[in-house]
Amino acid sequence: MATLTIDGVEITVSDGTTILDAARNVPGVGKIPTLCHINSPALSDLKPVKSCRVCTVEMVRNGRSSYPLSCITAVRQDMVINTNSESVQQRRKDIVRDHLVRCSTEPVVLELAREIGFTTPEGELQEEECILCGMCQRACTDPRGLGAAAISLIKQNGASYYRVDEEKCLSCGDCMVACTLGSIKLGEKAILPQPKAVAR
């Protein structure tokens, strides 16, 4: 067991628990936002991949701050964590800004921006439907599921996107469940969003 302090609240949790899980449902502890963290029981065994970075928190040790990702960082004895300090808020805004620039019309990203008090940035915005978190590929490859390995990352003409190999796709729907933005559809085969530049 490990005893730590999160937002001034002392809690004790099992060794190996992540900061994100330790902070959940604790009165007085702020909500840690996430984008790519899987909440579906069907895919709960998939380990976090630190791709969206939204769950950044502040860890204070010997008067110095560091900013780990709460989804992959395990608790330690006497750890001191701040989930919503000014420095954390600014880092999250910078991270969400990058997601907004890429996916400026996606409801999930827009709602997250609203929650942290961030407005749509100025300048050239994209209207992509994928934040490149890789959850679809991981769900498709995971051997605890069907392990089809039908999804791969493609880089073409300056754009990055995921593509499904229809010959390998088993239409199981795991990628659709795992999709952070809910952009994947399921027909006879999985239908992944394509980048606008390549689609044209």
N, CA and C atoms as a LAMMPS dump frame, in Angstrom:
ITEM: TIMESTEP
0
ITEM: NUMBER OF ATOMS
600
ITEM: BOX BOUNDS ff ff ff
-5.0000000000000000e+02 5.0000000000000000e+02
-5.0000000000000000e+02 5.0000000000000000e+02
-5.0000000000000000e+02 5.0000000000000000e+02
ITEM: ATOMS id mol type element x y z
1 1 1 N 0.842 -1.193 0
2 1 2 C 0 0 0
3 1 3 C 0.885 1.254 0
4 2 1 N 0.361 2.329 -0.556
5 2 2 C 1.101 3.594 -0.601
6 2 3 C 0.177 4.721 -0.175
7 3 1 N 0.687 5.607 0.649
8 3 2 C -0.069 6.776 1.101
9 3 3 C 0.507 8.007 0.412
10 4 1 N -0.349 8.776 -0.203
11 4 2 C 0.079 9.966 -0.924
12 4 3 C -0.926 11.077 -0.712
13 5 1 N -0.588 12.272 -1.171
14 5 2 C -1.473 13.426 -1.037
15 5 3 C -1.817 13.952 -2.417
16 6 1 N -3.111 14.039 -2.705
17 6 2 C -3.577 14.583 -3.978
18 6 3 C -4.496 15.766 -3.681
19 7 1 N -4.118 16.943 -4.152
20 7 2 C -4.882 18.171 -3.905
21 7 3 C -5.152 18.368 -2.411
22 8 1 N -4.165 18.05 -1.598
23 8 2 C -4.287 18.255 -0.168
24 8 3 C -5.019 17.166 0.58
25 9 1 N -5.502 16.155 -0.144
26 9 2 C -6.234 15.048 0.476
27 9 3 C -5.313 13.84 0.577
28 10 1 N -5.152 13.323 1.773
29 10 2 C -4.296 12.14 1.965
30 10 3 C -5.11 10.877 1.705
31 11 1 N -4.597 10.009 0.84
32 11 2 C -5.29 8.766 0.514
33 11 3 C -4.295 7.618 0.528
34 12 1 N -4.796 6.425 0.701
35 12 2 C -3.972 5.226 0.675
36 12 3 C -4.548 4.264 -0.356
37 13 1 N -3.704 3.821 -1.264
38 13 2 C -4.143 2.928 -2.336
39 13 3 C -3.135 1.8 -2.505
40 14 1 N -3.496 0.821 -3.275
41 14 2 C -2.623 -0.321 -3.513
42 14 3 C -1.413 0.076 -4.351
43 15 1 N -0.298 -0.568 -4.095
44 15 2 C 0.892 -0.363 -4.919
45 15 3 C 0.555 -0.687 -6.376
46 16 1 N 1.115 0.097 -7.273
47 16 2 C 0.879 -0.134 -8.69
48 16 3 C -0.292 0.646 -9.244
49 17 1 N -1.116 1.229 -8.38
50 17 2 C -2.233 2.058 -8.839
51 17 3 C -1.691 3.3 -9.529
52 18 1 N -2.285 3.692 -10.633
53 18 2 C -1.85 4.917 -11.299
54 18 3 C -2.414 6.13 -10.564
55 19 1 N -1.79 7.26 -10.778
56 19 2 C -2.288 8.502 -10.177
57 19 3 C -3.709 8.77 -10.649
58 20 1 N -3.977 8.514 -11.919
59 20 2 C -5.309 8.751 -12.464
60 20 3 C -6.359 7.925 -11.73
61 21 1 N -6.094 6.653 -11.538
62 21 2 C -7.054 5.795 -10.847
63 21 3 C -7.162 6.148 -9.366
64 22 1 N -6.046 6.543 -8.764
65 22 2 C -6.067 6.907 -7.351
66 22 3 C -6.915 8.146 -7.099
67 23 1 N -6.935 9.053 -8.071
68 23 2 C -7.648 10.321 -7.889
69 23 3 C -9.149 10.21 -8.139
70 24 1 N -9.582 9.133 -8.752
71 24 2 C -10.992 9.002 -9.108
72 24 3 C -11.862 8.783 -7.874
73 25 1 N -13.004 9.468 -7.88
74 25 2 C -14.039 9.275 -6.855
75 25 3 C -13.557 9.575 -5.443
76 26 1 N -12.554 10.453 -5.325
77 26 2 C -12.096 10.874 -3.997
78 26 3 C -12.621 12.285 -3.736
79 27 1 N -13.459 12.479 -2.718
80 27 2 C -13.997 13.811 -2.416
81 27 3 C -12.881 14.828 -2.193
82 28 1 N -13.008 15.987 -2.824
83 28 2 C -12.016 17.036 -2.656
84 28 3 C -10.889 16.998 -3.653
85 29 1 N -10.837 15.957 -4.467
86 29 2 C -9.789 15.846 -5.481
87 29 3 C -10.35 16.239 -6.837
88 30 1 N -9.623 17.077 -7.555
89 30 2 C -10.096 17.561 -8.838
90 30 3 C -10.174 16.464 -9.882
91 31 1 N -11.018 16.676 -10.873
92 31 2 C -11.147 15.725 -11.965
93 31 3 C -9.967 15.87 -12.919
94 32 1 N -9.324 14.759 -13.223
95 32 2 C -8.228 14.769 -14.186
96 32 3 C -8.813 14.449 -15.557
97 33 1 N -8.733 15.381 -16.511
98 33 2 C -9.32 15.132 -17.834
99 33 3 C -8.511 14.109 -18.624
100 34 1 N -9.179 13.41 -19.511
101 34 2 C -8.513 12.453 -20.396
102 34 3 C -9.153 12.512 -21.778
103 35 1 N -8.408 12.056 -22.762
104 35 2 C -8.958 11.851 -24.106
105 35 3 C -8.822 10.396 -24.525
106 36 1 N -7.614 9.855 -24.409
107 36 2 C -7.364 8.527 -24.964
108 36 3 C -7.458 7.407 -23.936
109 37 1 N -7.949 7.696 -22.751
110 37 2 C -8.037 6.657 -21.734
111 37 3 C -9.301 5.826 -21.95
112 38 1 N -9.151 4.512 -22.01
113 38 2 C -10.265 3.617 -22.299
114 38 3 C -11.099 3.366 -21.047
115 39 1 N -12.409 3.615 -21.157
116 39 2 C -13.313 3.346 -20.044
117 39 3 C -14.201 2.136 -20.286
118 40 1 N -14.127 1.566 -21.475
119 40 2 C -14.974 0.434 -21.81
120 40 3 C -14.5 -0.835 -21.111
121 41 1 N -15.397 -1.556 -20.421
122 41 2 C -15.007 -2.824 -19.786
123 41 3 C -14.436 -3.825 -20.791
124 42 1 N -14.909 -3.744 -22.035
125 42 2 C -14.461 -4.692 -23.06
126 42 3 C -12.983 -4.529 -23.386
127 43 1 N -12.46 -3.322 -23.177
128 43 2 C -11.067 -3.056 -23.533
129 43 3 C -10.273 -2.535 -22.34
130 44 1 N -10.726 -2.828 -21.153
131 44 2 C -10.091 -2.283 -19.952
132 44 3 C -8.675 -2.812 -19.746
133 45 1 N -8.336 -3.927 -20.376
134 45 2 C -6.996 -4.494 -20.213
135 45 3 C -5.932 -3.77 -21.027
136 46 1 N -6.355 -2.926 -21.966
137 46 2 C -5.381 -2.193 -22.764
138 46 3 C -4.659 -1.176 -21.881
139 47 1 N -3.35 -1.245 -21.859
140 47 2 C -2.591 -0.31 -21.042
141 47 3 C -2.545 1.065 -21.707
142 48 1 N -2.525 2.138 -20.911
143 48 2 C -2.432 3.49 -21.473
144 48 3 C -1.163 3.661 -22.301
145 49 1 N -1.233 4.581 -23.265
146 49 2 C -0.093 4.759 -24.168
147 49 3 C 0.461 6.178 -24.16
148 50 1 N 0.022 6.989 -23.223
149 50 2 C 0.511 8.377 -23.074
150 50 3 C 0.489 9.146 -24.39
151 51 1 N -0.59 9.028 -25.15
152 51 2 C -0.618 9.685 -26.448
153 51 3 C -1.288 11.056 -26.437
154 52 1 N -2.373 11.232 -25.678
155 52 2 C -3.058 12.53 -25.739
156 52 3 C -2.448 13.545 -24.789
157 53 1 N -1.83 13.109 -23.707
158 53 2 C -1.092 13.932 -22.746
159 53 3 C -1.972 14.877 -21.926
160 54 1 N -3.268 14.782 -22.096
161 54 2 C -4.178 15.695 -21.401
162 54 3 C -4.191 15.459 -19.888
163 55 1 N -3.873 14.257 -19.455
164 55 2 C -3.963 13.909 -18.035
165 55 3 C -2.732 14.317 -17.234
166 56 1 N -1.941 15.231 -17.747
167 56 2 C -0.77 15.744 -17.043
168 56 3 C -1.143 16.298 -15.666
169 57 1 N -0.343 15.985 -14.671
170 57 2 C -0.526 16.541 -13.326
171 57 3 C 0.818 17.084 -12.835
172 58 1 N 0.783 17.78 -11.725
173 58 2 C 2.014 18.296 -11.122
174 58 3 C 2.426 17.404 -9.954
175 59 1 N 3.662 16.98 -9.951
176 59 2 C 4.211 16.211 -8.837
177 59 3 C 5.295 17.051 -8.174
178 60 1 N 5.151 17.274 -6.876
179 60 2 C 6.09 18.117 -6.137
180 60 3 C 6.964 17.241 -5.254
181 61 1 N 8.261 17.411 -5.386
182 61 2 C 9.211 16.647 -4.582
183 61 3 C 10.401 17.533 -4.241
184 62 1 N 10.663 17.675 -2.968
185 62 2 C 11.768 18.509 -2.49
186 62 3 C 11.689 19.923 -3.044
187 63 1 N 10.465 20.436 -3.123
188 63 2 C 10.259 21.801 -3.587
189 63 3 C 10.325 21.988 -5.085
190 64 1 N 10.52 20.92 -5.816
191 64 2 C 10.601 21.016 -7.273
192 64 3 C 9.422 20.298 -7.917
193 65 1 N 8.969 20.841 -9.024
194 65 2 C 7.805 20.274 -9.712
195 65 3 C 8.217 19.547 -10.98
196 66 1 N 7.545 18.44 -11.229
197 66 2 C 7.637 17.74 -12.51
198 66 3 C 6.217 17.454 -12.957
199 67 1 N 6.059 17.06 -14.207
200 67 2 C 4.709 16.959 -14.765
201 67 3 C 4.505 15.613 -15.471
202 68 1 N 4.274 14.573 -14.691
203 68 2 C 4.067 13.244 -15.274
204 68 3 C 2.652 13.093 -15.834
205 69 1 N 2.479 12.081 -16.66
206 69 2 C 1.146 11.731 -17.152
207 69 3 C 0.511 10.787 -16.138
208 70 1 N -0.637 11.16 -15.641
209 70 2 C -1.244 10.406 -14.539
210 70 3 C -1.729 9.024 -14.958
211 71 1 N -1.953 8.802 -16.255
212 71 2 C -2.481 7.514 -16.705
213 71 3 C -1.435 6.409 -16.685
214 72 1 N -0.147 6.768 -16.675
215 72 2 C 0.909 5.757 -16.724
216 72 3 C 1.833 5.798 -15.509
217 73 1 N 1.664 6.791 -14.654
218 73 2 C 2.561 6.951 -13.515
219 73 3 C 1.97 6.313 -12.269
220 74 1 N 2.684 5.341 -11.724
221 74 2 C 2.207 4.65 -10.524
222 74 3 C 2.47 5.496 -9.277
223 75 1 N 1.593 5.368 -8.302
224 75 2 C 1.754 6.101 -7.055
225 75 3 C 2.98 5.601 -6.299
226 76 1 N 3.536 6.477 -5.483
227 76 2 C 4.633 6.107 -4.598
228 76 3 C 4.364 6.678 -3.209
229 77 1 N 4.952 6.084 -2.225
230 77 2 C 4.786 6.534 -0.853
231 77 3 C 5.197 8.006 -0.722
232 78 1 N 4.351 8.793 -0.046
233 78 2 C 4.594 10.21 0.253
234 78 3 C 4.605 11.097 -0.986
235 79 1 N 4.089 10.619 -2.079
236 79 2 C 3.981 11.428 -3.287
237 79 3 C 3.002 12.596 -3.035
238 80 1 N 3.32 13.763 -3.577
239 80 2 C 2.444 14.926 -3.481
240 80 3 C 2.044 15.346 -4.892
241 81 1 N 0.743 15.334 -5.161
242 81 2 C 0.225 15.588 -6.504
243 81 3 C -0.771 16.752 -6.48
244 82 1 N -0.655 17.634 -7.46
245 82 2 C -1.647 18.68 -7.689
246 82 3 C -2.28 18.443 -9.054
247 83 1 N -3.589 18.344 -9.082
248 83 2 C -4.259 18.036 -10.347
249 83 3 C -4.698 19.278 -11.107
250 84 1 N -4.705 20.444 -10.451
251 84 2 C -5.288 21.611 -11.118
252 84 3 C -4.578 22.905 -10.751
253 85 1 N -3.272 22.827 -10.519
254 85 2 C -2.509 24.04 -10.215
255 85 3 C -2.429 24.922 -11.461
256 86 1 N -1.998 26.163 -11.277
257 86 2 C -1.902 27.081 -12.417
258 86 3 C -0.956 26.541 -13.486
259 87 1 N 0.137 25.936 -13.054
260 87 2 C 1.101 25.413 -14.029
261 87 3 C 0.523 24.231 -14.792
262 88 1 N -0.271 23.391 -14.107
263 88 2 C -0.933 22.273 -14.782
264 88 3 C -1.961 22.794 -15.778
265 89 1 N -2.742 23.782 -15.359
266 89 2 C -3.758 24.342 -16.248
267 89 3 C -3.13 24.88 -17.528
268 90 1 N -1.995 25.573 -17.396
269 90 2 C -1.355 26.137 -18.585
270 90 3 C -0.828 25.04 -19.498
271 91 1 N -0.243 24.009 -18.916
272 91 2 C 0.256 22.904 -19.732
273 91 3 C -0.884 22.206 -20.467
274 92 1 N -1.995 22.006 -19.78
275 92 2 C -3.138 21.354 -20.42
276 92 3 C -3.678 22.208 -21.558
277 93 1 N -3.714 23.505 -21.353
278 93 2 C -4.206 24.38 -22.422
279 93 3 C -3.316 24.297 -23.653
280 94 1 N -2.004 24.242 -23.44
281 94 2 C -1.08 24.113 -24.572
282 94 3 C -1.308 22.787 -25.305
283 95 1 N -1.539 21.722 -24.535
284 95 2 C -1.757 20.397 -25.129
285 95 3 C -3.073 20.366 -25.902
286 96 1 N -4.128 20.896 -25.265
287 96 2 C -5.442 20.895 -25.913
288 96 3 C -5.435 21.796 -27.14
289 97 1 N -4.649 22.857 -27.09
290 97 2 C -4.542 23.721 -28.267
291 97 3 C -4.07 22.917 -29.474
292 98 1 N -3.075 22.065 -29.277
293 98 2 C -2.576 21.245 -30.388
294 98 3 C -3.678 20.34 -30.929
295 99 1 N -4.468 19.753 -30.032
296 99 2 C -5.564 18.89 -30.475
297 99 3 C -6.636 19.702 -31.21
298 100 1 N -6.891 20.917 -30.723
299 100 2 C -7.907 21.758 -31.36
300 100 3 C -7.472 22.216 -32.748
301 101 1 N -6.211 22.527 -32.9
302 101 2 C -5.719 22.945 -34.21
303 101 3 C -5.924 21.83 -35.226
304 102 1 N -5.704 20.606 -34.802
305 102 2 C -5.853 19.462 -35.709
306 102 3 C -7.319 19.063 -35.885
307 103 1 N -8.085 19.041 -34.822
308 103 2 C -9.472 18.531 -34.841
309 103 3 C -10.428 19.616 -34.35
310 104 1 N -10.486 20.713 -35.069
311 104 2 C -11.185 21.908 -34.588
312 104 3 C -12.701 21.782 -34.556
313 105 1 N -13.269 20.751 -35.195
314 105 2 C -14.727 20.607 -35.213
315 105 3 C -15.209 19.378 -34.456
316 106 1 N -14.294 18.643 -33.821
317 106 2 C -14.678 17.414 -33.131
318 106 3 C -15.318 17.717 -31.779
319 107 1 N -16.563 17.264 -31.541
320 107 2 C -17.264 17.567 -30.289
321 107 3 C -16.506 17.158 -29.032
322 108 1 N -15.826 16.013 -29.068
323 108 2 C -15.102 15.543 -27.88
324 108 3 C -13.989 16.519 -27.513
325 109 1 N -13.263 16.986 -28.51
326 109 2 C -12.171 17.923 -28.265
327 109 3 C -12.717 19.286 -27.845
328 110 1 N -13.78 19.728 -28.493
329 110 2 C -14.382 21.011 -28.143
330 110 3 C -14.93 21.006 -26.719
331 111 1 N -15.531 19.893 -26.302
332 111 2 C -16.063 19.79 -24.946
333 111 3 C -14.933 19.806 -23.928
334 112 1 N -13.844 19.127 -24.224
335 112 2 C -12.697 19.135 -23.325
336 112 3 C -12.144 20.554 -23.19
337 113 1 N -12.036 21.249 -24.312
338 113 2 C -11.547 22.631 -24.276
339 113 3 C -12.459 23.509 -23.422
340 114 1 N -13.755 23.29 -23.543
341 114 2 C -14.706 24.071 -22.742
342 114 3 C -14.52 23.782 -21.262
343 115 1 N -14.301 22.52 -20.925
344 115 2 C -14.145 22.131 -19.521
345 115 3 C -12.935 22.782 -18.874
346 116 1 N -11.868 22.95 -19.628
347 116 2 C -10.666 23.545 -19.038
348 116 3 C -10.582 25.039 -19.292
349 117 1 N -11.631 25.611 -19.879
350 117 2 C -11.685 27.049 -20.067
351 117 3 C -10.834 27.569 -21.199
352 118 1 N -10.741 26.783 -22.27
353 118 2 C -9.902 27.179 -23.4
354 118 3 C -10.769 27.396 -24.631
355 119 1 N -10.573 28.5 -25.321
356 119 2 C -11.338 28.79 -26.529
357 119 3 C -10.562 28.361 -27.758
358 120 1 N -11.248 28.242 -28.883
359 120 2 C -10.615 27.817 -30.132
360 120 3 C -9.503 28.788 -30.515
361 121 1 N -8.308 28.288 -30.783
362 121 2 C -7.184 29.173 -31.106
363 121 3 C -7.364 29.855 -32.456
364 122 1 N -6.69 30.98 -32.601
365 122 2 C -6.72 31.685 -33.874
366 122 3 C -5.726 31.04 -34.84
367 123 1 N -5.855 31.406 -36.101
368 123 2 C -4.936 30.876 -37.097
369 123 3 C -5.571 29.768 -37.91
370 124 1 N -4.766 29.126 -38.724
371 124 2 C -5.243 28.066 -39.609
372 124 3 C -5.591 26.812 -38.808
373 125 1 N -6.818 26.355 -38.973
374 125 2 C -7.284 25.176 -38.24
375 125 3 C -7.589 24.042 -39.207
376 126 1 N -7.396 22.827 -38.736
377 126 2 C -7.729 21.648 -39.528
378 126 3 C -9.039 21.047 -39.02
379 127 1 N -9.638 20.242 -39.829
380 127 2 C -10.896 19.6 -39.441
381 127 3 C -10.76 18.081 -39.513
382 128 1 N -9.664 17.585 -38.967
383 128 2 C -9.442 16.144 -38.962
384 128 3 C -10.35 15.474 -37.935
385 129 1 N -10.525 14.166 -38.099
386 129 2 C -11.384 13.401 -37.2
387 129 3 C -10.592 12.381 -36.39
388 130 1 N -9.291 12.598 -36.289
389 130 2 C -8.409 11.649 -35.602
390 130 3 C -7.287 12.407 -34.922
391 131 1 N -7.047 12.133 -33.622
392 131 2 C -5.949 12.782 -32.916
393 131 3 C -4.686 11.929 -32.92
394 132 1 N -4.709 10.832 -33.672
395 132 2 C -3.545 9.941 -33.811
396 132 3 C -3.124 9.332 -32.477
397 133 1 N -4.1 8.982 -31.66
398 133 2 C -3.772 8.388 -30.36
399 133 3 C -3.349 6.925 -30.492
400 134 1 N -3.733 6.267 -31.577
401 134 2 C -3.311 4.893 -31.814
402 134 3 C -4.136 3.841 -31.096
403 135 1 N -5.22 4.247 -30.422
404 135 2 C -6.018 3.277 -29.677
405 135 3 C -6.677 2.253 -30.597
406 136 1 N -7.076 2.668 -31.792
407 136 2 C -7.703 1.727 -32.731
408 136 3 C -6.728 0.627 -33.111
409 137 1 N -5.489 1.012 -33.392
410 137 2 C -4.475 0.042 -33.783
411 137 3 C -4.165 -0.915 -32.639
412 138 1 N -4.084 -0.389 -31.428
413 138 2 C -3.775 -1.229 -30.276
414 138 3 C -4.901 -2.212 -29.989
415 139 1 N -6.151 -1.734 -30.1
416 139 2 C -7.29 -2.62 -29.86
417 139 3 C -7.345 -3.728 -30.902
418 140 1 N -6.993 -3.388 -32.136
419 140 2 C -7.026 -4.372 -33.219
420 140 3 C -5.903 -5.402 -33.087
421 141 1 N -4.778 -4.97 -32.548
422 141 2 C -3.607 -5.84 -32.456
423 141 3 C -3.596 -6.665 -31.178
424 142 1 N -4.285 -6.188 -30.152
425 142 2 C -4.214 -6.802 -28.827
426 142 3 C -4.538 -8.298 -28.874
427 143 1 N -3.625 -9.15 -28.419
428 143 2 C -3.843 -10.597 -28.491
429 143 3 C -4.941 -11.104 -27.564
430 144 1 N -5.358 -10.276 -26.596
431 144 2 C -6.431 -10.705 -25.699
432 144 3 C -7.798 -10.585 -26.363
433 145 1 N -7.81 -9.863 -27.513
434 145 2 C -9.032 -9.822 -28.307
435 145 3 C -8.889 -10.813 -29.45
436 146 1 N -9.269 -10.407 -30.642
437 146 2 C -9.141 -11.286 -31.796
438 146 3 C -7.762 -11.193 -32.44
439 147 1 N -7.04 -10.107 -32.132
440 147 2 C -5.667 -9.994 -32.624
441 147 3 C -5.546 -9.947 -34.13
442 148 1 N -6.451 -9.218 -34.786
443 148 2 C -6.456 -9.195 -36.248
444 148 3 C -5.258 -8.449 -36.836
445 149 1 N -4.779 -7.425 -36.134
446 149 2 C -3.651 -6.615 -36.61
447 149 3 C -3.919 -6.073 -38.006
448 150 1 N -5.126 -5.521 -38.188
449 150 2 C -5.525 -5.048 -39.514
450 150 3 C -5.307 -3.555 -39.711
451 151 1 N -4.896 -2.836 -38.672
452 151 2 C -4.782 -1.381 -38.745
453 151 3 C -3.317 -0.975 -38.652
454 152 1 N -2.912 -0.082 -39.538
455 152 2 C -1.529 0.384 -39.548
456 152 3 C -1.481 1.892 -39.72
457 153 1 N -0.4 2.5 -39.241
458 153 2 C -0.201 3.943 -39.361
459 153 3 C 0.457 4.237 -40.702
460 154 1 N -0.142 5.159 -41.448
461 154 2 C 0.361 5.542 -42.764
462 154 3 C 0.816 6.999 -42.725
463 155 1 N 1.954 7.266 -43.329
464 155 2 C 2.424 8.647 -43.484
465 155 3 C 2.583 8.912 -44.971
466 156 1 N 1.807 9.899 -45.453
467 156 2 C 1.745 10.14 -46.899
468 156 3 C 1.507 11.613 -47.175
469 157 1 N 2.313 12.202 -48.03
470 157 2 C 2.142 13.599 -48.437
471 157 3 C 2.048 14.552 -47.249
472 158 1 N 2.86 14.28 -46.231
473 158 2 C 2.866 15.154 -45.072
474 158 3 C 1.751 14.9 -44.085
475 159 1 N 0.906 13.921 -44.366
476 159 2 C -0.209 13.598 -43.478
477 159 3 C 0.007 12.236 -42.83
478 160 1 N -0.506 12.093 -41.625
479 160 2 C -0.456 10.808 -40.917
480 160 3 C -1.876 10.354 -40.638
481 161 1 N -2.144 9.075 -40.839
482 161 2 C -3.476 8.544 -40.578
483 161 3 C -3.397 7.03 -40.434
484 162 1 N -4.47 6.456 -39.954
485 162 2 C -4.535 5.002 -39.798
486 162 3 C -5.387 4.412 -40.919
487 163 1 N -4.955 3.26 -41.404
488 163 2 C -5.658 2.595 -42.504
489 163 3 C -5.929 1.146 -42.12
490 164 1 N -7.093 0.648 -42.547
491 164 2 C -7.456 -0.733 -42.232
492 164 3 C -7.229 -1.619 -43.462
493 165 1 N -6.64 -2.754 -43.238
494 165 2 C -6.47 -3.765 -44.272
495 165 3 C -7.751 -4.601 -44.279
496 166 1 N -8.577 -4.415 -45.297
497 166 2 C -9.894 -5.061 -45.312
498 166 3 C -9.796 -6.58 -45.377
499 167 1 N -8.706 -7.087 -45.909
500 167 2 C -8.551 -8.546 -45.957
501 167 3 C -8.324 -9.135 -44.569
502 168 1 N -7.729 -8.351 -43.674
503 168 2 C -7.454 -8.822 -42.316
504 168 3 C -8.58 -8.47 -41.339
505 169 1 N -9.34 -7.427 -41.655
506 169 2 C -10.364 -6.935 -40.731
507 169 3 C -11.437 -7.993 -40.481
508 170 1 N -11.752 -8.236 -39.207
509 170 2 C -12.744 -9.243 -38.817
510 170 3 C -14.08 -8.62 -38.432
511 171 1 N -14.185 -7.302 -38.576
512 171 2 C -15.427 -6.575 -38.246
513 171 3 C -15.878 -6.828 -36.811
514 172 1 N -14.91 -6.921 -35.901
515 172 2 C -15.251 -7.206 -34.5
516 172 3 C -15.739 -5.972 -33.755
517 173 1 N -15.334 -4.777 -34.239
518 173 2 C -15.784 -3.539 -33.606
519 173 3 C -14.901 -3.033 -32.481
520 174 1 N -13.816 -3.743 -32.15
521 174 2 C -12.945 -3.286 -31.062
522 174 3 C -12.359 -1.903 -31.353
523 175 1 N -11.98 -1.662 -32.592
524 175 2 C -11.405 -0.36 -32.944
525 175 3 C -12.429 0.751 -32.772
526 176 1 N -13.678 0.471 -33.09
527 176 2 C -14.746 1.46 -32.952
528 176 3 C -14.957 1.817 -31.482
529 177 1 N -14.927 0.804 -30.616
530 177 2 C -15.077 1.038 -29.178
531 177 3 C -13.894 1.831 -28.637
532 178 1 N -12.71 1.559 -29.145
533 178 2 C -11.497 2.192 -28.63
534 178 3 C -11.299 3.611 -29.139
535 179 1 N -11.95 3.985 -30.223
536 179 2 C -11.706 5.289 -30.855
537 179 3 C -11.995 6.44 -29.891
538 180 1 N -10.999 7.261 -29.665
539 180 2 C -11.1 8.373 -28.728
540 180 3 C -12.209 9.346 -29.099
541 181 1 N -12.353 9.63 -30.38
542 181 2 C -13.318 10.63 -30.827
543 181 3 C -14.62 10.03 -31.341
544 182 1 N -14.714 8.709 -31.351
545 182 2 C -15.917 8.08 -31.88
546 182 3 C -16.055 8.236 -33.375
547 183 1 N -14.927 8.317 -34.066
548 183 2 C -14.937 8.594 -35.508
549 183 3 C -14.967 7.344 -36.374
550 184 1 N -14.755 6.191 -35.778
551 184 2 C -14.709 4.955 -36.562
552 184 3 C -16.105 4.347 -36.663
553 185 1 N -16.462 3.965 -37.865
554 185 2 C -17.763 3.336 -38.116
555 185 3 C -17.54 1.871 -38.496
556 186 1 N -18.589 1.109 -38.364
557 186 2 C -18.471 -0.313 -38.685
558 186 3 C -19.537 -0.697 -39.691
559 187 1 N -19.083 -1.107 -40.88
560 187 2 C -19.977 -1.65 -41.889
561 187 3 C -19.616 -3.109 -42.068
562 188 1 N -19.442 -3.526 -43.302
563 188 2 C -18.923 -4.881 -43.524
564 188 3 C -17.505 -4.988 -42.98
565 189 1 N -16.79 -3.87 -43.027
566 189 2 C -15.451 -3.77 -42.443
567 189 3 C -15.384 -2.449 -41.672
568 190 1 N -14.344 -2.307 -40.863
569 190 2 C -14.167 -1.055 -40.128
570 190 3 C -13.896 0.089 -41.103
571 191 1 N -14.484 1.24 -40.831
572 191 2 C -14.312 2.428 -41.675
573 191 3 C -13.62 3.494 -40.836
574 192 1 N -12.353 3.753 -41.14
575 192 2 C -11.57 4.717 -40.379
576 192 3 C -11.593 6.078 -41.057
577 193 1 N -11.53 7.159 -40.269
578 193 2 C -11.49 8.495 -40.878
579 193 3 C -10.196 8.704 -41.645
580 194 1 N -10.297 9.385 -42.788
581 194 2 C -9.124 9.678 -43.593
582 194 3 C -8.796 11.157 -43.481
583 195 1 N -7.524 11.504 -43.52
584 195 2 C -7.159 12.919 -43.43
585 195 3 C -7.69 13.682 -44.629
586 196 1 N -8.132 14.892 -44.401
587 196 2 C -8.771 15.68 -45.45
588 196 3 C -7.859 15.887 -46.655
589 197 1 N -6.551 16.135 -46.406
590 197 2 C -5.633 16.391 -47.512
591 197 3 C -5.491 15.191 -48.421
592 198 1 N -5.432 13.988 -47.833
593 198 2 C -5.314 12.763 -48.63
594 198 3 C -6.635 12.413 -49.273
595 199 1 N -7.738 12.649 -48.531
596 199 2 C -9.069 12.303 -49.047
597 199 3 C -9.388 13.06 -50.32
598 200 1 N -8.883 14.289 -50.416
599 200 2 C -9.139 15.068 -51.62
600 200 3 C -8.345 14.529 -52.795
